[in-house]
Amino acid sequence: MKLFNWMKHYVPKYAVLPLLGCLALNMLAYYGSRLFNLSMTSYDLSLPLDHRIPLVPPFIVVYMLSFAYWWFAYMVIAADSPERCGMLFGEMIGKLICLAFFLILPTQMERPAVTGNDIFSRLVRFIYWTDVPNNLFPSIHCMESHLCWRGLARCRRVPKWVKIAAFILSLAIYASTVLVRQHLVLDIPAGILVGEIGLWISRRLRLGERYAGTVSWVSNMGLFVRLDLTQVEGLVSIKSLGNEWFEFDEDALTLTGADTGRRFELGQRVIIEVSRVNTTRGHLDFRLIH
């Protein structure tokens, strides 16, 4: 509950559930799959190149920095605009694809012995101790980092230098996964590809597409909302506003809930989700988020 309360203060309401969904699916894909695949036959997808890549302990800092990078990036992306929430649903689809691979094609790798006593070597040993060397293909580390960069690059309110830094950091994280011997070479492009597939499916299905708009007209049918991004107009049906009676004031052009007192009026700012598209009639149906 503390996490949920903290997010309510720093993250827009429309983004709280998608962000929590990302976290839940990460736990399911990475750790839940181990309830089954640790007892299954695992495959080694290493290439000759993998055996030539040395262990570089200082890169453990980049590898561990990725966890903070993901949360920072996802919260910035979600707060930028409701339209960016579609990317979070793409991330969830990517996690489900990873889960399928972890169960159908479980992979493992052989790690090198870490003998140094410097802080970097100790951190590597700590990661090895806490993380079993399986669930490698595709790399969730690389998928997450790629999607963070893709999402930040599309944010309108993010400075250019942040977008460049995110791109460089994502590249460094790709490298760190093999330089600390947490992944194999093939895991990197596989993770990036899965991320792109997740985004593509999300866009095709319009999953999680949320938009900011303004109430442009009020009638006994519901609310007509004009979207900021495209200036397209659609209807939020009065039936979808809730299980209560809404009183329509024809003079003031308002809808008021009889039980809750909720009031909708011209010029009101709202967040909506596309629920149905009628291409034949050119109608859009929206669902009110808040």
C-alpha positions in Angstrom: 0.0 0.0 0.0 2.9 2.4 0.7 4.0 2.0 -3.0 0.5 2.8 -4.2 0.2 5.9 -1.9 3.6 7.1 -3.0 2.7 6.7 -6.7 -0.5 8.7 -6.2 1.6 11.7 -5.1 4.1 11.6 -7.9 2.4 9.9 -10.9 -0.8 11.0 -12.7 -3.8 8.9 -11.8 -4.2 7.6 -15.3 -0.7 6.0 -15.2 -0.8 4.4 -11.8 -2.4 1.1 -12.8 -0.3 0.7 -16.0 2.9 1.2 -14.0 1.8 -1.3 -11.4 0.9 -3.7 -14.2 4.4 -3.4 -15.6 5.9 -4.2 -12.2 3.5 -7.2 -11.7 4.3 -8.7 -15.1 8.0 -8.3 -14.5 7.7 -10.4 -11.4 5.6 -13.0 -13.2 7.8 -13.3 -16.2 11.2 -13.3 -14.5 10.5 -15.0 -11.2 7.2 -16.7 -11.7 8.6 -18.7 -14.7 11.3 -20.1 -12.4 8.6 -22.1 -10.6 8.5 -24.3 -13.7 11.6 -23.9 -15.8 14.3 -24.6 -13.2 13.4 -28.3 -13.4 13.2 -28.3 -17.2 16.0 -29.0 -19.8 17.8 -25.7 -20.5 19.6 -24.7 -23.7 22.9 -22.9 -24.2 22.7 -20.4 -27.0 26.3 -19.1 -26.7 28.2 -18.2 -29.8 32.0 -18.4 -30.3 32.0 -14.7 -29.7 30.6 -15.1 -26.2 33.6 -17.1 -25.2 35.9 -14.3 -26.2 34.1 -11.6 -24.2 35.9 -10.9 -21.0 34.4 -10.3 -17.6 34.7 -6.5 -16.9 33.5 -6.0 -13.3 33.2 -2.2 -13.4 30.3 -2.6 -15.8 28.3 -3.9 -12.9 27.6 -0.3 -12.0 25.9 0.3 -15.3 24.0 -3.0 -15.0 22.6 -2.1 -11.6 21.9 1.5 -12.6 19.4 0.2 -15.1 16.8 -0.6 -12.4 16.7 3.1 -11.3 16.8 4.2 -15.0 13.7 2.1 -15.9 11.6 3.5 -13.1 12.7 7.1 -13.7 12.0 6.7 -17.5 8.6 5.1 -17.1 7.4 7.7 -14.6 8.6 10.5 -16.9 7.0 8.9 -19.9 3.7 8.3 -18.1 3.6 11.9 -16.7 4.5 13.4 -20.1 1.0 12.8 -21.5 -1.8 10.2 -21.4 -0.9 9.2 -25.0 2.4 7.7 -23.8 0.6 5.1 -21.7 0.2 3.0 -24.8 4.0 2.3 -24.6 3.5 0.8 -21.1 1.0 -1.7 -22.5 3.6 -2.5 -25.2 6.0 -3.2 -22.5 3.5 -5.6 -20.8 3.0 -7.4 -24.1 6.8 -7.7 -24.4 6.9 -9.3 -20.9 4.3 -11.9 -21.9 6.4 -12.8 -25.0 9.5 -13.1 -22.7 7.5 -15.4 -20.4 6.5 -17.6 -23.3 10.2 -18.0 -24.3 11.3 -18.7 -20.7 8.8 -21.5 -20.5 9.1 -22.9 -24.0 12.8 -22.3 -24.6 14.5 -22.1 -21.2 18.2 -21.0 -21.5 21.2 -20.9 -19.2 24.8 -20.0 -19.3 28.1 -20.7 -17.6 29.5 -17.9 -15.5 33.1 -17.2 -14.9 34.8 -17.4 -11.5 35.1 -13.9 -9.9 38.2 -13.8 -7.8 38.9 -10.1 -7.2 38.2 -8.4 -3.9 37.5 -4.9 -5.2 34.1 -3.3 -4.9 33.1 -4.1 -8.4 34.0 -7.8 -8.1 32.0 -8.0 -4.9 29.0 -6.5 -6.6 29.3 -9.0 -9.4 29.4 -11.8 -6.8 26.3 -10.4 -5.1 24.4 -10.3 -8.4 25.5 -13.9 -9.1 24.3 -14.9 -5.6 20.9 -13.3 -6.0 20.2 -14.2 -9.6 20.2 -17.6 -11.2 21.8 -17.7 -14.7 18.6 -18.6 -16.6 15.8 -16.7 -18.3 18.3 -15.2 -20.6 16.7 -15.2 -24.0 15.2 -12.7 -24.8 17.0 -10.2 -22.4 14.5 -8.3 -20.3 17.3 -5.9 -19.4 17.8 -5.0 -23.0 14.0 -4.9 -23.8 13.3 -2.5 -20.9 16.2 -0.2 -21.7 15.3 -0.1 -25.3 11.6 0.8 -24.5 12.7 3.4 -22.0 14.8 5.2 -24.7 12.0 4.8 -27.3 9.5 6.3 -24.9 11.6 9.2 -23.7 12.5 10.0 -27.4 8.8 10.6 -28.1 8.1 12.7 -25.0 7.4 16.4 -25.9 8.4 17.8 -22.5 11.7 16.0 -22.2 14.9 18.0 -23.1 17.0 16.8 -26.0 20.0 16.2 -23.8 18.0 13.8 -21.7 16.9 11.8 -24.8 20.6 11.6 -26.0 21.7 10.5 -22.5 19.0 7.9 -22.4 20.2 6.5 -25.8 23.8 6.4 -24.6 22.8 4.8 -21.3 20.7 2.1 -23.1 23.7 1.2 -25.3 25.8 1.0 -22.2 23.3 -1.3 -20.5 23.2 -3.6 -23.6 27.0 -3.9 -23.3 26.9 -4.4 -19.5 24.7 -7.5 -19.8 27.5 -9.4 -21.6 30.5 -7.7 -20.0 29.3 -8.8 -16.5 28.4 -12.2 -18.0 24.7 -12.0 -17.2 23.6 -12.6 -20.8 24.8 -13.9 -24.1 25.2 -12.0 -27.3 22.0 -13.3 -28.9 19.9 -12.2 -25.9 20.5 -8.5 -26.8 18.9 -8.3 -30.3 16.2 -10.7 -29.1 15.2 -8.4 -26.3 15.2 -5.3 -28.5 13.1 -7.1 -31.1 10.6 -8.3 -28.5 10.2 -4.7 -27.3 9.4 -3.6 -30.8 6.9 -6.4 -31.3 5.2 -5.4 -28.1 4.9 -1.8 -29.2 3.6 -2.8 -32.6 0.9 -5.1 -31.2 -0.1 -2.4 -28.7 -0.5 0.2 -31.5 -2.4 -2.2 -33.7 -4.8 -3.1 -30.9 -4.9 0.5 -29.5 -4.2 -1.0 -26.1 -3.9 1.6 -23.4 -4.2 4.6 -25.7 -5.3 7.4 -23.5 -5.7 11.0 -24.5 -6.2 14.4 -23.0 -9.1 16.4 -24.3 -11.8 19.0 -23.6 -15.5 18.6 -23.3 -16.8 20.4 -26.4 -20.5 19.7 -26.0 -22.9 18.2 -23.5 -26.2 16.5 -24.3 -28.6 13.9 -22.9 -26.5 11.3 -24.8 -23.3 12.1 -22.9 -20.2 14.2 -23.4 -18.5 15.1 -26.7 -14.8 15.4 -26.2 -12.3 17.0 -28.5 -8.8 15.5 -28.3 -5.8 17.9 -27.8 -3.5 15.9 -30.0 -5.6 15.4 -33.2 -8.6 17.7 -32.6 -10.8 14.7 -33.3 -14.1 14.6 -31.5 -15.9 11.5 -30.0 -18.6 10.6 -27.6 -18.4 9.5 -24.0 -21.8 7.8 -23.6 -23.9 8.8 -20.6 -24.2 5.0 -19.9 -20.5 4.7 -19.4 -20.3 7.5 -16.8 -21.4 5.3 -14.0 -24.3 3.4 -12.4 -26.3 6.5 -11.4 -28.8 8.8 -12.9 -27.3 11.9 -14.6 -29.5 15.1 -14.7 -29.1 17.0 -18.0 -29.4 20.8 -17.7 -30.2 22.0 -21.2 -29.6 25.7 -20.4 -26.3 25.3 -18.6 -25.2 22.3 -20.7 -24.2 20.2 -17.7 -24.6 16.6 -16.6 -24.8 16.1 -12.8 -24.8 12.7 -11.0 -27.8 12.2 -8.7 -25.9 10.1 -6.2 -22.3 11.4 -6.3 -22.9 15.0 -7.5 -20.3 14.6 -10.2 -20.7 17.4 -12.7 -19.6 17.6 -16.3 -19.6 20.9 -18.2 -18.3 22.6 -21.3 -14.6 23.3 -21.3 -13.9 20.7 -18.7 -10.5 18.8 -19.0 -10.8 15.1 -19.1 -8.7 12.0 -19.9 -10.3 9.4 -22.2 -9.5 6.0 -23.7 -10.7 5.0 -27.2 -13.2 2.2 -26.7 -14.6 1.7 -30.2 -14.0 3.0 -33.7 -16.8 2.9 -36.3 -14.9 3.5 -39.6 -18.1 3.2 -41.7 -19.9 6.0 -39.9 -16.8 7.8 -38.9 -17.8 7.7 -35.2 -15.5 7.4 -32.2 -16.6 6.1 -28.8 -14.6 7.1 -25.7 -14.4 5.8 -22.2 -13.8 8.3 -19.4 -10.7 7.7 -17.3 -10.9 10.8 -15.1 
